[in-house]
Amino acid sequence: MDFKSLEISDEREGKVVSSRSKSFLFLFEQLMVILIFAISAVVCARIFVEAHIIAGQSADINNALIVAKSGAEAFRASSGDLGLAAELLGAENVNNVIFLFYDSSWARTDADNALYVLSITPAVIEEETLVSAQITVRRLGDGVLAGNVVSFNAVAANP
């Protein structure tokens, strides 16, 4: 029996269709389903990767804000005295700038192993009673994650 010459009649339309063309249509349909599934999987994977990257950036910004707030509170508690603020933070005071270094998991580390750095730089203010500092947290090699200017009245801070 020759399978190529086998014909199946389609009773609805009165046509004679070979089994080979029906199997071709079936395989083509399956191929299209697989193609659509593959494209959908690639799009979903890309969305998940981007979401993971954004979540990591958000975590870095949140940690940077916590570190910056800690630095600002220490600066305010020391009434603007950088030596005392550095002592409170356990940081280095280099050329009148406080530096604190953090690794990738935001644990304190030395400058050689640091990925993030907190810096507290006093600002020059004309008024004698106003104390101010620029506080920034940077990812080394990138840019500022968090930055803030802290100002307070030194007379009111030390009653």
N, C-alpha and C positions, 0 to 999 in steps of 0.2 A: 504494500500500500504506500503510495507517494503522499507524504504529508504536505508538500508544497501545493499540491493541487486540491487539497481538502478544502471545501467551501462550506460555510455555514450561512443559512439564509436568515435574514432579519425580517421577521414576519410583520413588524410594525410598519416599515417603510417599503417593504417589498424588494429590498436589495439583497444581493448576495455579497457577503463580506468574507474574506479569507481569514482564517484563524491567526495567520501571521500578522496581519495588520491590526487585529484586536490586541494581540500580545504587545505589539510595538506601542500602541496607544497607552496600554496599561503601564508599561515600563517608563514611557515618557512622563506620564502623570506621576509616578512614584519618584522619578528623578526631579521633577519640579517641586514636589513636597519636600524632598531632602534638601534641595537648594534653598528654599524659603526657610526651612528650619536652620540651616547653617548660617544664613545671613542674620536671622534673628538671634542666634547664639552669639555671633560676633558682636552685634550691637549691644546685647545685654552684658557681655563680658567687658566691653569698653565702658559702659555706664558704671559697672561695679568698680573697675579700676579707678575711674575718675572720682567716684564717691570715696574710695579708700584714701586717695591723695588729699582730697578736701578735708576729710576727717583728721588726717595727720597734721595738716596745716592749722586746723582749728585747735587741736590739742596743743600745738606749739605756741599759738597766740595766747591761749588760756594760761599756760604755764609761764609765758613771758610776762603776762599781766600780774600774775601772783608774785613773781620775783621782783617786778618793778614796784609793786605796792609794798613789799617787804623792805626794799631799799628806801622808798619814800618815808615809810614809818620810822626806820632807823635814823634817817637824816633829820626828821622832825624831832624825834626823841632826843637827839644830841644837840638840838637847838642850832643846827648848822655847823657844828664843829666836826670837820671831816675826820680828824684823828679819832674822836670818840665814835663817830658813825662807823668808821672802818673797824674799830675794836668791837662794836656791837655786832657787826655783820661777820667778823672774822675774815676781813678782806684786806687787800693790798691797797695802800695809799701811795700812788706813784705820781709825782709832780702835781700834787693837789687834785688828783682824780682818783676816785675809788673804783677798783675793778674786782668783780667776782666772776668766776669761771664755772661753767656747767657742762656736763657731758651730754650725750644723746638722750639719756633718760632723766635729764634735769637733776642729776646728783652733782654736788660740789666736786670740783676737780682742780687740777693745776692748769696753767696756761698752755702747756704742751699738749694736753689731752682734751682741751676744751672745744666744744662745738658752738656754745652760746656764751656771750659775755654781757654782764650788767655793768654799766658805767654810770657813775654819779659825778657830775661836773658842776661845781658851784658857779652861779651866775653873778655877774657884777651888777649891783643895784645901787642907785644913787642914794636912796633913803637908808638911814642907819638901822631902822627897826625892821626892815623887810629882808628876810633871808630867802634865797631862791636857789634852785639847782635844776639842771637838766638831767633827767634819768632816762636812760635808753637801754633796751635789751636787743642785742643783735645776734643773728646767726652768722657766724664767721664765714665770710665769702659771699654772703647774700646781701642782706640789708636789715633795716630796722624791723623788728617784730612788734615792739611796743615802745612808745616814747611818751614822756610826760614832763611838764615843768611843774615843780613843786615850789610853791611860795607860801610863806606864812610870816606872821608878825612875831619877831623874836621876843619882844617885850611881853606879849600876851602868852607866848609859849612858856616863858619862865616867870611865873608870878612871884 
